[in-house]
Amino acid sequence: MSAPGTARAVIAIGCAVVILSVVVWAVLGANAGWTKSYIEIPKKDEITGIDYTEKINRFVPGVDLLVPALGAGFVCVFAGIIILKRKPKTHTTLS
């Protein structure tokens, strides 16, 4: 694979990582805080009228998982751009 082909592949992989990480983060709950292993649902007891929260085990990814995934994707994109912008080496022969 040539350098431009490799660079385009690295850029495509980086874009896919960025897009997929945002989509997975959004589908699983898009928590703007830290990752949670449960969610709290406010409820009210029907008999006594007391408010309480019920904890349900559910994985909700936070920004602590989103940011590294985005960083890895952007590193791939910028590495591909650097590979594309780099000039090819020319070989000189001595006569």
ZADO-1210 file (C-alpha; in nm, 4 decimals, padded with zeros to 6 digits):
<atoms>
<atom x="00.0000" y="00.0000" z="00.0000" code="MET" pos="1"/>
<atom x="00.1384" y="00.3393" z="-00.0916" code="SER" pos="2"/>
<atom x="00.1850" y="00.6249" z="00.1546" code="ALA" pos="3"/>
<atom x="-00.1211" y="00.8206" z="00.0313" code="PRO" pos="4"/>
<atom x="-00.3312" y="00.5035" z="00.0453" code="GLY" pos="5"/>
<atom x="-00.2079" y="00.4257" z="00.3958" code="THR" pos="6"/>
<atom x="-00.2695" y="00.7833" z="00.5068" code="ALA" pos="7"/>
<atom x="-00.6246" y="00.7788" z="00.3740" code="ARG" pos="8"/>
<atom x="-00.6884" y="00.4481" z="00.5505" code="ALA" pos="9"/>
<atom x="-00.5570" y="00.5891" z="00.8801" code="VAL" pos="10"/>
<atom x="-00.7759" y="00.8996" z="00.8368" code="ILE" pos="11"/>
<atom x="-01.0807" y="00.6813" z="00.7615" code="ALA" pos="12"/>
<atom x="-01.0146" y="00.4659" z="01.0692" code="ILE" pos="13"/>
<atom x="-00.9774" y="00.7783" z="01.2840" code="GLY" pos="14"/>
<atom x="-01.3042" y="00.9221" z="01.1548" code="CYS" pos="15"/>
<atom x="-01.4803" y="00.5911" z="01.2175" code="ALA" pos="16"/>
<atom x="-01.3474" y="00.5796" z="01.5754" code="VAL" pos="17"/>
<atom x="-01.4674" y="00.9365" z="01.6415" code="VAL" pos="18"/>
<atom x="-01.8134" y="00.8764" z="01.4952" code="ILE" pos="19"/>
<atom x="-01.8641" y="00.5354" z="01.6578" code="LEU" pos="20"/>
<atom x="-01.7486" y="00.6535" z="01.9993" code="SER" pos="21"/>
<atom x="-01.9981" y="00.9410" z="01.9970" code="VAL" pos="22"/>
<atom x="-02.2794" y="00.7155" z="01.8714" code="VAL" pos="23"/>
<atom x="-02.2125" y="00.4423" z="02.1306" code="VAL" pos="24"/>
<atom x="-02.1810" y="00.7026" z="02.4077" code="TRP" pos="25"/>
<atom x="-02.5130" y="00.8608" z="02.3035" code="ALA" pos="26"/>
<atom x="-02.6998" y="00.5308" z="02.2652" code="VAL" pos="27"/>
<atom x="-02.5889" y="00.4005" z="02.6046" code="LEU" pos="28"/>
<atom x="-02.6964" y="00.7097" z="02.7936" code="GLY" pos="29"/>
<atom x="-02.4660" y="01.0067" z="02.7179" code="ALA" pos="30"/>
<atom x="-02.3821" y="01.0943" z="03.0757" code="ASN" pos="31"/>
<atom x="-02.1996" y="01.4288" z="03.0886" code="ALA" pos="32"/>
<atom x="-02.0367" y="01.3257" z="03.4169" code="GLY" pos="33"/>
<atom x="-01.8379" y="01.0195" z="03.5203" code="TRP" pos="34"/>
<atom x="-01.9331" y="00.6673" z="03.4143" code="THR" pos="35"/>
<atom x="-02.2063" y="00.5115" z="03.6274" code="LYS" pos="36"/>
<atom x="-02.2899" y="00.1482" z="03.6965" code="SER" pos="37"/>
<atom x="-02.6465" y="00.2243" z="03.8015" code="TYR" pos="38"/>
<atom x="-02.9224" y="00.4809" z="03.7518" code="ILE" pos="39"/>
<atom x="-03.1484" y="00.6268" z="04.0182" code="GLU" pos="40"/>
<atom x="-03.5213" y="00.6500" z="03.9523" code="ILE" pos="41"/>
<atom x="-03.7281" y="00.8688" z="04.1870" code="PRO" pos="42"/>
<atom x="-04.0431" y="00.6945" z="04.3078" code="LYS" pos="43"/>
<atom x="-04.3225" y="00.7590" z="04.5543" code="LYS" pos="44"/>
<atom x="-04.4685" y="00.5029" z="04.7896" code="ASP" pos="45"/>
<atom x="-04.8398" y="00.4708" z="04.7090" code="GLU" pos="46"/>
<atom x="-04.9474" y="00.3989" z="05.0650" code="ILE" pos="47"/>
<atom x="-04.7360" y="00.6367" z="05.2748" code="THR" pos="48"/>
<atom x="-04.6615" y="00.8998" z="05.0100" code="GLY" pos="49"/>
<atom x="-04.2879" y="00.8993" z="05.0940" code="ILE" pos="50"/>
<atom x="-04.0496" y="00.9826" z="04.8120" code="ASP" pos="51"/>
<atom x="-03.7527" y="00.7497" z="04.7594" code="TYR" pos="52"/>
<atom x="-03.5042" y="00.6560" z="04.4880" code="THR" pos="53"/>
<atom x="-03.4667" y="00.3114" z="04.3415" code="GLU" pos="54"/>
<atom x="-03.1284" y="00.2066" z="04.2024" code="LYS" pos="55"/>
<atom x="-03.1271" y="-00.0015" z="03.8849" code="ILE" pos="56"/>
<atom x="-02.8058" y="-00.1673" z="03.7652" code="ASN" pos="57"/>
<atom x="-02.7304" y="-00.0198" z="03.4245" code="ARG" pos="58"/>
<atom x="-02.4059" y="00.0863" z="03.2572" code="PHE" pos="59"/>
<atom x="-02.4063" y="00.4540" z="03.1561" code="VAL" pos="60"/>
<atom x="-02.0800" y="00.5710" z="02.9928" code="PRO" pos="61"/>
<atom x="-01.9485" y="00.9104" z="03.0931" code="GLY" pos="62"/>
<atom x="-01.7024" y="01.1545" z="02.9476" code="VAL" pos="63"/>
<atom x="-01.4168" y="00.9632" z="03.1113" code="ASP" pos="64"/>
<atom x="-01.4668" y="00.6986" z="02.8393" code="LEU" pos="65"/>
<atom x="-01.5654" y="00.9359" z="02.5594" code="LEU" pos="66"/>
<atom x="-01.2632" y="01.1674" z="02.5772" code="VAL" pos="67"/>
<atom x="-00.9932" y="00.8980" z="02.5352" code="PRO" pos="68"/>
<atom x="-01.1855" y="00.7432" z="02.2457" code="ALA" pos="69"/>
<atom x="-01.2139" y="01.0822" z="02.0747" code="LEU" pos="70"/>
<atom x="-00.8465" y="01.1477" z="02.1430" code="GLY" pos="71"/>
<atom x="-00.7454" y="00.8197" z="01.9790" code="ALA" pos="72"/>
<atom x="-00.9598" y="00.8984" z="01.6760" code="GLY" pos="73"/>
<atom x="-00.8177" y="01.2492" z="01.6374" code="PHE" pos="74"/>
<atom x="-00.4621" y="01.1176" z="01.6735" code="VAL" pos="75"/>
<atom x="-00.5288" y="00.8798" z="01.3825" code="CYS" pos="76"/>
<atom x="-00.6755" y="01.1592" z="01.1710" code="VAL" pos="77"/>
<atom x="-00.3857" y="01.3970" z="01.2360" code="PHE" pos="78"/>
<atom x="-00.1281" y="01.1195" z="01.1806" code="ALA" pos="79"/>
<atom x="-00.2865" y="01.0488" z="00.8430" code="GLY" pos="80"/>
<atom x="-00.2787" y="01.4172" z="00.7515" code="ILE" pos="81"/>
<atom x="00.0891" y="01.4387" z="00.8467" code="ILE" pos="82"/>
<atom x="00.1650" y="01.1331" z="00.6320" code="ILE" pos="83"/>
<atom x="-00.0172" y="01.2942" z="00.3374" code="LEU" pos="84"/>
<atom x="00.1648" y="01.6278" z="00.3740" code="LYS" pos="85"/>
<atom x="00.5114" y="01.4719" z="00.4055" code="ARG" pos="86"/>
<atom x="00.7210" y="01.4950" z="00.0911" code="LYS" pos="87"/>
<atom x="00.8529" y="01.1674" z="-00.0490" code="PRO" pos="88"/>
<atom x="01.2244" y="01.1058" z="-00.0159" code="LYS" pos="89"/>
<atom x="01.4244" y="01.1344" z="-00.3355" code="THR" pos="90"/>
<atom x="01.7267" y="00.9161" z="-00.3847" code="HIS" pos="91"/>
<atom x="02.0355" y="01.0633" z="-00.5435" code="THR" pos="92"/>
<atom x="02.3049" y="00.8558" z="-00.7002" code="THR" pos="93"/>
<atom x="02.6707" y="00.9434" z="-00.6936" code="LEU" pos="94"/>
<atom x="02.8485" y="00.9330" z="-01.0310" code="SER" pos="95"/>
</atoms>
